Amino acid sequence: MNIRAMSFVGFHNSGKTTLITELAEYLQKQGHRVGIVKSTRSGFDLGATDTKKLAATRNPVAGISPDQTMILLPHAMRLGALLPLLDVNILLVEGGKTLTFLPRILLPRSEQDVSVLASGMAYGYWGNPLPVDLPNLSSVEALAALVLEKGFLLPSLDCGECGRENCAGLVREIVAGKAFPADCRAQPAHFRVSVNGVPLGMNTFVASIMSSSIKGMLSHLKGYTPGRIDIRVEGM
């Protein structure tokens, strides 16, 4: 599954939620499966609800209803770990100034906001025209086209396999047109693992160990011959 991902970055009350809502509705009407992730440093406001009381115990809390499912965990998770649960082909991230493994669209209120938020990872910005060297996106249609054409998500391992110091370095080169998402080496061609269609990132060392271990176990089975190996494990 090739997920198209984009983060929408701006300071408080910059219109991120409104824009993502409109964009998600537009993309959904085009037949896409859209997922939205909210990134925040201040936690989530559950209001004066029983759910808030349960979450205050610092234990995992889940909720189910005829048309919704909710999971609250008392710890952070990597964004990549959530993807197998979402079953989407487009991921829109609200916020995420510190997320350096996907490109971003800015929602600035001033020229200074652009210089603070861009970090070399912005494809453009939304809002009133500003004297900055970034494309100004003025319609949801144009924004959707950009997400579909240029959105991407790296595994966020910061493994250095691609020759850059970290994922941020590769993201900057991709946004600048000097590299491609396929330049990420955290998904070795000779050994790939996917969960619910979402590839798992791993460096060459881990891939080599897993590949050798599987081949070693299979070599003891009757009928085994060297070649391409396909293993499918259903959810348990």
JOGIJO-V24652 format. One record per run of one state. SS is the DSSP state (H for helix, E for strand, L for the rest). FROM is the first residue (numbers start at 1). TO is the last residue. If there is no record, write none. Layout:
ss,from,to
SS,FROM,TO
SS,FROM,TO
This chain:
ss,from,to
L,1,3
E,4,9
L,10,15
H,16,29
L,30,33
E,34,38
L,39,49
H,50,55
L,56,60
E,61,65
L,66,67
E,68,72
L,73,78
H,79,86
L,87,89
E,90,94
L,95,101
E,102,102
L,103,103
E,104,106
L,107,110
H,111,117
L,118,121
E,122,126
L,127,135
E,136,137
L,138,139
H,140,150
L,151,152
E,153,153
L,154,166
H,167,175
L,176,180
H,181,183
L,184,193
E,194,195
L,196,197
E,198,199
L,200,203
H,204,218
L,219,236
